[in-house]
Amino acid sequence: MIIETNGLFAILILIADIYAIFNVVPSRKPLGVKAAWIAAIIFLPIAGLIAWALFGPRQPKIS
């Protein structure tokens, strides 16, 4: 049962990481910033995903 739960958690993290990477690529950020986010997401899957969710995507300001 624990193995199945861990496997499900790993799949959910993988899906979330792929989603984050696909959102980083078309962003208007400089190439170096994109590369840094993608590297963080790939090499630190959970921490990189959390950091990207907190600091990466910006909502447009309504003026």
PDB file of N, CA, C and O in Angstrom:
ATOM      1  N   MET A   1       0.817  -1.192   0.000  1.00  0.00           N
ATOM      2  CA  MET A   1       0.000   0.000   0.000  1.00  0.00           C
ATOM      3  C   MET A   1       0.865   1.262   0.000  1.00  0.00           C
ATOM      4  O   MET A   1       0.554   2.221  -0.706  1.00  0.00           O
ATOM      5  N   ILE A   2       1.945   1.273   0.781  1.00  0.00           N
ATOM      6  CA  ILE A   2       2.819   2.438   0.842  1.00  0.00           C
ATOM      7  C   ILE A   2       3.499   2.662  -0.503  1.00  0.00           C
ATOM      8  O   ILE A   2       3.646   3.800  -0.947  1.00  0.00           O
ATOM      9  N   ILE A   3       3.913   1.578  -1.149  1.00  0.00           N
ATOM     10  CA  ILE A   3       4.570   1.695  -2.446  1.00  0.00           C
ATOM     11  C   ILE A   3       3.619   2.305  -3.463  1.00  0.00           C
ATOM     12  O   ILE A   3       4.032   3.141  -4.266  1.00  0.00           O
ATOM     13  N   GLU A   4       2.367   1.907  -3.443  1.00  0.00           N
ATOM     14  CA  GLU A   4       1.388   2.454  -4.378  1.00  0.00           C
ATOM     15  C   GLU A   4       1.160   3.937  -4.120  1.00  0.00           C
ATOM     16  O   GLU A   4       1.019   4.715  -5.063  1.00  0.00           O
ATOM     17  N   THR A   5       1.122   4.333  -2.858  1.00  0.00           N
ATOM     18  CA  THR A   5       0.937   5.741  -2.514  1.00  0.00           C
ATOM     19  C   THR A   5       2.145   6.561  -2.950  1.00  0.00           C
ATOM     20  O   THR A   5       1.990   7.655  -3.491  1.00  0.00           O
ATOM     21  N   ASN A   6       3.342   6.040  -2.719  1.00  0.00           N
ATOM     22  CA  ASN A   6       4.550   6.739  -3.142  1.00  0.00           C
ATOM     23  C   ASN A   6       4.606   6.867  -4.657  1.00  0.00           C
ATOM     24  O   ASN A   6       5.011   7.905  -5.180  1.00  0.00           O
ATOM     25  N   GLY A   7       4.204   5.822  -5.358  1.00  0.00           N
ATOM     26  CA  GLY A   7       4.181   5.866  -6.812  1.00  0.00           C
ATOM     27  C   GLY A   7       3.203   6.903  -7.330  1.00  0.00           C
ATOM     28  O   GLY A   7       3.502   7.622  -8.283  1.00  0.00           O
ATOM     29  N   LEU A   8       2.045   6.985  -6.714  1.00  0.00           N
ATOM     30  CA  LEU A   8       1.049   7.977  -7.105  1.00  0.00           C
ATOM     31  C   LEU A   8       1.572   9.388  -6.839  1.00  0.00           C
ATOM     32  O   LEU A   8       1.406  10.282  -7.668  1.00  0.00           O
ATOM     33  N   PHE A   9       2.200   9.582  -5.687  1.00  0.00           N
ATOM     34  CA  PHE A   9       2.788  10.880  -5.354  1.00  0.00           C
ATOM     35  C   PHE A   9       3.860  11.259  -6.374  1.00  0.00           C
ATOM     36  O   PHE A   9       3.926  12.412  -6.802  1.00  0.00           O
ATOM     37  N   ALA A  10       4.693  10.308  -6.763  1.00  0.00           N
ATOM     38  CA  ALA A  10       5.750  10.568  -7.743  1.00  0.00           C
ATOM     39  C   ALA A  10       5.159  10.959  -9.094  1.00  0.00           C
ATOM     40  O   ALA A  10       5.670  11.862  -9.757  1.00  0.00           O
ATOM     41  N   ILE A  11       4.103  10.294  -9.499  1.00  0.00           N
ATOM     42  CA  ILE A  11       3.451  10.624 -10.770  1.00  0.00           C
ATOM     43  C   ILE A  11       2.843  12.022 -10.716  1.00  0.00           C
ATOM     44  O   ILE A  11       2.937  12.774 -11.686  1.00  0.00           O
ATOM     45  N   LEU A  12       2.224  12.378  -9.595  1.00  0.00           N
ATOM     46  CA  LEU A  12       1.644  13.714  -9.455  1.00  0.00           C
ATOM     47  C   LEU A  12       2.721  14.798  -9.494  1.00  0.00           C
ATOM     48  O   LEU A  12       2.524  15.850 -10.102  1.00  0.00           O
ATOM     49  N   ILE A  13       3.853  14.542  -8.851  1.00  0.00           N
ATOM     50  CA  ILE A  13       4.969  15.495  -8.890  1.00  0.00           C
ATOM     51  C   ILE A  13       5.505  15.615 -10.312  1.00  0.00           C
ATOM     52  O   ILE A  13       5.803  16.720 -10.766  1.00  0.00           O
ATOM     53  N   LEU A  14       5.633  14.501 -11.014  1.00  0.00           N
ATOM     54  CA  LEU A  14       6.109  14.524 -12.394  1.00  0.00           C
ATOM     55  C   LEU A  14       5.178  15.346 -13.280  1.00  0.00           C
ATOM     56  O   LEU A  14       5.640  16.159 -14.080  1.00  0.00           O
ATOM     57  N   ILE A  15       3.884  15.139 -13.142  1.00  0.00           N
ATOM     58  CA  ILE A  15       2.907  15.898 -13.932  1.00  0.00           C
ATOM     59  C   ILE A  15       3.001  17.387 -13.605  1.00  0.00           C
ATOM     60  O   ILE A  15       2.973  18.223 -14.508  1.00  0.00           O
ATOM     61  N   ALA A  16       3.112  17.720 -12.329  1.00  0.00           N
ATOM     62  CA  ALA A  16       3.232  19.126 -11.926  1.00  0.00           C
ATOM     63  C   ALA A  16       4.529  19.742 -12.453  1.00  0.00           C
ATOM     64  O   ALA A  16       4.536  20.902 -12.867  1.00  0.00           O
ATOM     65  N   ASP A  17       5.624  18.982 -12.441  1.00  0.00           N
ATOM     66  CA  ASP A  17       6.894  19.477 -12.970  1.00  0.00           C
ATOM     67  C   ASP A  17       6.796  19.740 -14.471  1.00  0.00           C
ATOM     68  O   ASP A  17       7.275  20.765 -14.956  1.00  0.00           O
ATOM     69  N   ILE A  18       6.185  18.831 -15.194  1.00  0.00           N
ATOM     70  CA  ILE A  18       6.011  19.017 -16.639  1.00  0.00           C
ATOM     71  C   ILE A  18       5.159  20.251 -16.912  1.00  0.00           C
ATOM     72  O   ILE A  18       5.462  21.032 -17.814  1.00  0.00           O
ATOM     73  N   TYR A  19       4.096  20.428 -16.134  1.00  0.00           N
ATOM     74  CA  TYR A  19       3.242  21.616 -16.269  1.00  0.00           C
ATOM     75  C   TYR A  19       4.058  22.887 -16.036  1.00  0.00           C
ATOM     76  O   TYR A  19       3.941  23.850 -16.794  1.00  0.00           O
ATOM     77  N   ALA A  20       4.879  22.889 -14.997  1.00  0.00           N
ATOM     78  CA  ALA A  20       5.690  24.068 -14.683  1.00  0.00           C
ATOM     79  C   ALA A  20       6.678  24.363 -15.808  1.00  0.00           C
ATOM     80  O   ALA A  20       6.846  25.519 -16.197  1.00  0.00           O
ATOM     81  N   ILE A  21       7.327  23.337 -16.329  1.00  0.00           N
ATOM     82  CA  ILE A  21       8.293  23.538 -17.414  1.00  0.00           C
ATOM     83  C   ILE A  21       7.602  24.094 -18.649  1.00  0.00           C
ATOM     84  O   ILE A  21       8.129  24.998 -19.297  1.00  0.00           O
ATOM     85  N   PHE A  22       6.430  23.565 -18.982  1.00  0.00           N
ATOM     86  CA  PHE A  22       5.703  24.064 -20.148  1.00  0.00           C
ATOM     87  C   PHE A  22       5.205  25.494 -19.938  1.00  0.00           C
ATOM     88  O   PHE A  22       4.913  26.184 -20.915  1.00  0.00           O
ATOM     89  N   ASN A  23       5.102  25.950 -18.712  1.00  0.00           N
ATOM     90  CA  ASN A  23       4.748  27.342 -18.447  1.00  0.00           C
ATOM     91  C   ASN A  23       5.969  28.251 -18.429  1.00  0.00           C
ATOM     92  O   ASN A  23       5.849  29.447 -18.692  1.00  0.00           O
ATOM     93  N   VAL A  24       7.123  27.711 -18.127  1.00  0.00           N
ATOM     94  CA  VAL A  24       8.353  28.506 -18.114  1.00  0.00           C
ATOM     95  C   VAL A  24       8.802  28.809 -19.541  1.00  0.00           C
ATOM     96  O   VAL A  24       9.204  29.936 -19.834  1.00  0.00           O
ATOM     97  N   VAL A  25       8.740  27.833 -20.421  1.00  0.00           N
ATOM     98  CA  VAL A  25       9.301  27.970 -21.769  1.00  0.00           C
ATOM     99  C   VAL A  25       8.713  29.158 -22.541  1.00  0.00           C
ATOM    100  O   VAL A  25       9.491  29.939 -23.088  1.00  0.00           O
ATOM    101  N   PRO A  26       7.395  29.340 -22.616  1.00  0.00           N
ATOM    102  CA  PRO A  26       6.890  30.467 -23.411  1.00  0.00           C
ATOM    103  C   PRO A  26       6.865  31.814 -22.675  1.00  0.00           C
ATOM    104  O   PRO A  26       6.386  32.804 -23.227  1.00  0.00           O
ATOM    105  N   SER A  27       7.368  31.862 -21.456  1.00  0.00           N
ATOM    106  CA  SER A  27       7.324  33.114 -20.697  1.00  0.00           C
ATOM    107  C   SER A  27       8.227  34.164 -21.340  1.00  0.00           C
ATOM    108  O   SER A  27       9.073  33.845 -22.175  1.00  0.00           O
ATOM    109  N   ARG A  28       8.037  35.400 -20.946  1.00  0.00           N
ATOM    110  CA  ARG A  28       8.805  36.516 -21.506  1.00  0.00           C
ATOM    111  C   ARG A  28      10.095  36.783 -20.732  1.00  0.00           C
ATOM    112  O   ARG A  28      10.737  37.813 -20.938  1.00  0.00           O
ATOM    113  N   LYS A  29      10.468  35.889 -19.868  1.00  0.00           N
ATOM    114  CA  LYS A  29      11.692  36.041 -19.076  1.00  0.00           C
ATOM    115  C   LYS A  29      12.916  35.848 -19.972  1.00  0.00           C
ATOM    116  O   LYS A  29      12.819  35.202 -21.015  1.00  0.00           O
ATOM    117  N   PRO A  30      14.074  36.404 -19.575  1.00  0.00           N
ATOM    118  CA  PRO A  30      15.313  36.169 -20.330  1.00  0.00           C
ATOM    119  C   PRO A  30      15.674  34.677 -20.341  1.00  0.00           C
ATOM    120  O   PRO A  30      15.266  33.916 -19.464  1.00  0.00           O
ATOM    121  N   LEU A  31      16.436  34.289 -21.340  1.00  0.00           N
ATOM    122  CA  LEU A  31      16.796  32.885 -21.524  1.00  0.00           C
ATOM    123  C   LEU A  31      17.500  32.305 -20.298  1.00  0.00           C
ATOM    124  O   LEU A  31      17.243  31.160 -19.926  1.00  0.00           O
ATOM    125  N   GLY A  32      18.375  33.073 -19.672  1.00  0.00           N
ATOM    126  CA  GLY A  32      19.085  32.587 -18.489  1.00  0.00           C
ATOM    127  C   GLY A  32      18.150  32.298 -17.326  1.00  0.00           C
ATOM    128  O   GLY A  32      18.344  31.326 -16.596  1.00  0.00           O
ATOM    129  N   VAL A  33      17.138  33.136 -17.153  1.00  0.00           N
ATOM    130  CA  VAL A  33      16.157  32.927 -16.082  1.00  0.00           C
ATOM    131  C   VAL A  33      15.340  31.674 -16.364  1.00  0.00           C
ATOM    132  O   VAL A  33      15.080  30.879 -15.461  1.00  0.00           O
ATOM    133  N   LYS A  34      14.938  31.500 -17.620  1.00  0.00           N
ATOM    134  CA  LYS A  34      14.192  30.288 -17.999  1.00  0.00           C
ATOM    135  C   LYS A  34      15.024  29.041 -17.725  1.00  0.00           C
ATOM    136  O   LYS A  34      14.529  28.062 -17.165  1.00  0.00           O
ATOM    137  N   ALA A  35      16.298  29.088 -18.127  1.00  0.00           N
ATOM    138  CA  ALA A  35      17.179  27.938 -17.926  1.00  0.00           C
ATOM    139  C   ALA A  35      17.346  27.630 -16.443  1.00  0.00           C
ATOM    140  O   ALA A  35      17.374  26.464 -16.048  1.00  0.00           O
ATOM    141  N   ALA A  36      17.456  28.668 -15.625  1.00  0.00           N
ATOM    142  CA  ALA A  36      17.603  28.455 -14.181  1.00  0.00           C
ATOM    143  C   ALA A  36      16.347  27.814 -13.592  1.00  0.00           C
ATOM    144  O   ALA A  36      16.447  26.895 -12.779  1.00  0.00           O
ATOM    145  N   TRP A  37      15.167  28.288 -13.994  1.00  0.00           N
ATOM    146  CA  TRP A  37      13.924  27.694 -13.487  1.00  0.00           C
ATOM    147  C   TRP A  37      13.792  26.240 -13.922  1.00  0.00           C
ATOM    148  O   TRP A  37      13.432  25.377 -13.121  1.00  0.00           O
ATOM    149  N   ILE A  38      14.084  25.970 -15.188  1.00  0.00           N
ATOM    150  CA  ILE A  38      13.970  24.594 -15.683  1.00  0.00           C
ATOM    151  C   ILE A  38      14.958  23.686 -14.954  1.00  0.00           C
ATOM    152  O   ILE A  38      14.608  22.565 -14.586  1.00  0.00           O
ATOM    153  N   ALA A  39      16.187  24.159 -14.742  1.00  0.00           N
ATOM    154  CA  ALA A  39      17.178  23.355 -14.011  1.00  0.00           C
ATOM    155  C   ALA A  39      16.715  23.096 -12.581  1.00  0.00           C
ATOM    156  O   ALA A  39      16.853  21.982 -12.074  1.00  0.00           O
ATOM    157  N   ALA A  40      16.169  24.114 -11.935  1.00  0.00           N
ATOM    158  CA  ALA A  40      15.684  23.937 -10.558  1.00  0.00           C
ATOM    159  C   ALA A  40      14.547  22.930 -10.511  1.00  0.00           C
ATOM    160  O   ALA A  40      14.489  22.097  -9.607  1.00  0.00           O
ATOM    161  N   ILE A  41      13.648  23.002 -11.476  1.00  0.00           N
ATOM    162  CA  ILE A  41      12.505  22.080 -11.498  1.00  0.00           C
ATOM    163  C   ILE A  41      12.961  20.650 -11.777  1.00  0.00           C
ATOM    164  O   ILE A  41      12.427  19.704 -11.198  1.00  0.00           O
ATOM    165  N   ILE A  42      13.942  20.490 -12.657  1.00  0.00           N
ATOM    166  CA  ILE A  42      14.406  19.143 -13.012  1.00  0.00           C
ATOM    167  C   ILE A  42      15.262  18.532 -11.899  1.00  0.00           C
ATOM    168  O   ILE A  42      15.056  17.378 -11.525  1.00  0.00           O
ATOM    169  N   PHE A  43      16.225  19.300 -11.366  1.00  0.00           N
ATOM    170  CA  PHE A  43      17.166  18.741 -10.395  1.00  0.00           C
ATOM    171  C   PHE A  43      16.651  18.742  -8.958  1.00  0.00           C
ATOM    172  O   PHE A  43      17.144  17.981  -8.125  1.00  0.00           O
ATOM    173  N   LEU A  44      15.675  19.579  -8.662  1.00  0.00           N
ATOM    174  CA  LEU A  44      15.047  19.622  -7.335  1.00  0.00           C
ATOM    175  C   LEU A  44      13.533  19.570  -7.544  1.00  0.00           C
ATOM    176  O   LEU A  44      12.855  20.582  -7.370  1.00  0.00           O
ATOM    177  N   PRO A  45      12.998  18.412  -7.912  1.00  0.00           N
ATOM    178  CA  PRO A  45      11.602  18.347  -8.359  1.00  0.00           C
ATOM    179  C   PRO A  45      10.587  18.959  -7.396  1.00  0.00           C
ATOM    180  O   PRO A  45       9.714  19.710  -7.832  1.00  0.00           O
ATOM    181  N   ILE A  46      10.673  18.667  -6.134  1.00  0.00           N
ATOM    182  CA  ILE A  46       9.670  19.183  -5.196  1.00  0.00           C
ATOM    183  C   ILE A  46      10.005  20.620  -4.803  1.00  0.00           C
ATOM    184  O   ILE A  46       9.146  21.499  -4.878  1.00  0.00           O
ATOM    185  N   ALA A  47      11.240  20.862  -4.388  1.00  0.00           N
ATOM    186  CA  ALA A  47      11.641  22.210  -3.971  1.00  0.00           C
ATOM    187  C   ALA A  47      11.586  23.191  -5.143  1.00  0.00           C
ATOM    188  O   ALA A  47      11.152  24.331  -4.979  1.00  0.00           O
ATOM    189  N   GLY A  48      12.023  22.752  -6.318  1.00  0.00           N
ATOM    190  CA  GLY A  48      11.975  23.614  -7.499  1.00  0.00           C
ATOM    191  C   GLY A  48      10.555  23.958  -7.894  1.00  0.00           C
ATOM    192  O   GLY A  48      10.272  25.088  -8.289  1.00  0.00           O
ATOM    193  N   LEU A  49       9.661  22.989  -7.790  1.00  0.00           N
ATOM    194  CA  LEU A  49       8.254  23.220  -8.114  1.00  0.00           C
ATOM    195  C   LEU A  49       7.626  24.206  -7.135  1.00  0.00           C
ATOM    196  O   LEU A  49       6.888  25.106  -7.536  1.00  0.00           O
ATOM    197  N   ILE A  50       7.922  24.032  -5.855  1.00  0.00           N
ATOM    198  CA  ILE A  50       7.381  24.950  -4.845  1.00  0.00           C
ATOM    199  C   ILE A  50       7.937  26.358  -5.058  1.00  0.00           C
ATOM    200  O   ILE A  50       7.188  27.333  -4.992  1.00  0.00           O
ATOM    201  N   ALA A  51       9.237  26.472  -5.311  1.00  0.00           N
ATOM    202  CA  ALA A  51       9.843  27.785  -5.547  1.00  0.00           C
ATOM    203  C   ALA A  51       9.236  28.445  -6.779  1.00  0.00           C
ATOM    204  O   ALA A  51       8.939  29.639  -6.759  1.00  0.00           O
ATOM    205  N   TRP A  52       9.050  27.675  -7.855  1.00  0.00           N
ATOM    206  CA  TRP A  52       8.452  28.230  -9.066  1.00  0.00           C
ATOM    207  C   TRP A  52       7.020  28.691  -8.795  1.00  0.00           C
ATOM    208  O   TRP A  52       6.618  29.759  -9.257  1.00  0.00           O
ATOM    209  N   ALA A  53       6.255  27.902  -8.055  1.00  0.00           N
ATOM    210  CA  ALA A  53       4.873  28.272  -7.760  1.00  0.00           C
ATOM    211  C   ALA A  53       4.804  29.558  -6.930  1.00  0.00           C
ATOM    212  O   ALA A  53       3.884  30.359  -7.097  1.00  0.00           O
ATOM    213  N   LEU A  54       5.775  29.749  -6.040  1.00  0.00           N
ATOM    214  CA  LEU A  54       5.758  30.936  -5.186  1.00  0.00           C
ATOM    215  C   LEU A  54       6.345  32.175  -5.864  1.00  0.00           C
ATOM    216  O   LEU A  54       5.820  33.276  -5.699  1.00  0.00           O
ATOM    217  N   PHE A  55       7.426  32.003  -6.624  1.00  0.00           N
ATOM    218  CA  PHE A  55       8.156  33.151  -7.146  1.00  0.00           C
ATOM    219  C   PHE A  55       8.152  33.278  -8.665  1.00  0.00           C
ATOM    220  O   PHE A  55       8.488  34.341  -9.186  1.00  0.00           O
ATOM    221  N   GLY A  56       7.785  32.233  -9.382  1.00  0.00           N
ATOM    222  CA  GLY A  56       7.904  32.242 -10.834  1.00  0.00           C
ATOM    223  C   GLY A  56       6.791  32.947 -11.578  1.00  0.00           C
ATOM    224  O   GLY A  56       7.004  34.034 -12.115  1.00  0.00           O
ATOM    225  N   PRO A  57       5.619  32.360 -11.622  1.00  0.00           N
ATOM    226  CA  PRO A  57       4.573  32.956 -12.468  1.00  0.00           C
ATOM    227  C   PRO A  57       4.030  34.249 -11.854  1.00  0.00           C
ATOM    228  O   PRO A  57       3.753  34.324 -10.657  1.00  0.00           O
ATOM    229  N   ARG A  58       3.891  35.231 -12.685  1.00  0.00           N
ATOM    230  CA  ARG A  58       3.347  36.509 -12.232  1.00  0.00           C
ATOM    231  C   ARG A  58       2.035  36.771 -12.968  1.00  0.00           C
ATOM    232  O   ARG A  58       1.939  36.590 -14.182  1.00  0.00           O
ATOM    233  N   GLN A  59       1.054  37.191 -12.227  1.00  0.00           N
ATOM    234  CA  GLN A  59      -0.219  37.563 -12.829  1.00  0.00           C
ATOM    235  C   GLN A  59      -0.096  38.993 -13.351  1.00  0.00           C
ATOM    236  O   GLN A  59       0.532  39.835 -12.711  1.00  0.00           O
ATOM    237  N   PRO A  60      -0.689  39.268 -14.508  1.00  0.00           N
ATOM    238  CA  PRO A  60      -0.629  40.646 -15.013  1.00  0.00           C
ATOM    239  C   PRO A  60      -1.369  41.602 -14.078  1.00  0.00           C
ATOM    240  O   PRO A  60      -2.433  41.280 -13.550  1.00  0.00           O
ATOM    241  N   LYS A  61      -0.785  42.774 -13.888  1.00  0.00           N
ATOM    242  CA  LYS A  61      -1.414  43.768 -13.026  1.00  0.00           C
ATOM    243  C   LYS A  61      -2.537  44.463 -13.786  1.00  0.00           C
ATOM    244  O   LYS A  61      -2.375  44.842 -14.946  1.00  0.00           O
ATOM    245  N   ILE A  62      -3.649  44.621 -13.135  1.00  0.00           N
ATOM    246  CA  ILE A  62      -4.787  45.304 -13.741  1.00  0.00           C
ATOM    247  C   ILE A  62      -4.680  46.782 -13.380  1.00  0.00           C
ATOM    248  O   ILE A  62      -4.619  47.145 -12.206  1.00  0.00           O
ATOM    249  N   SER A  63      -4.660  47.625 -14.404  1.00  0.00           N
ATOM    250  CA  SER A  63      -4.540  49.056 -14.119  1.00  0.00           C
ATOM    251  C   SER A  63      -5.730  49.834 -14.617  1.00  0.00           C
ATOM    252  O   SER A  63      -5.783  51.053 -14.455  1.00  0.00           O
TER     253      SER A  63
END
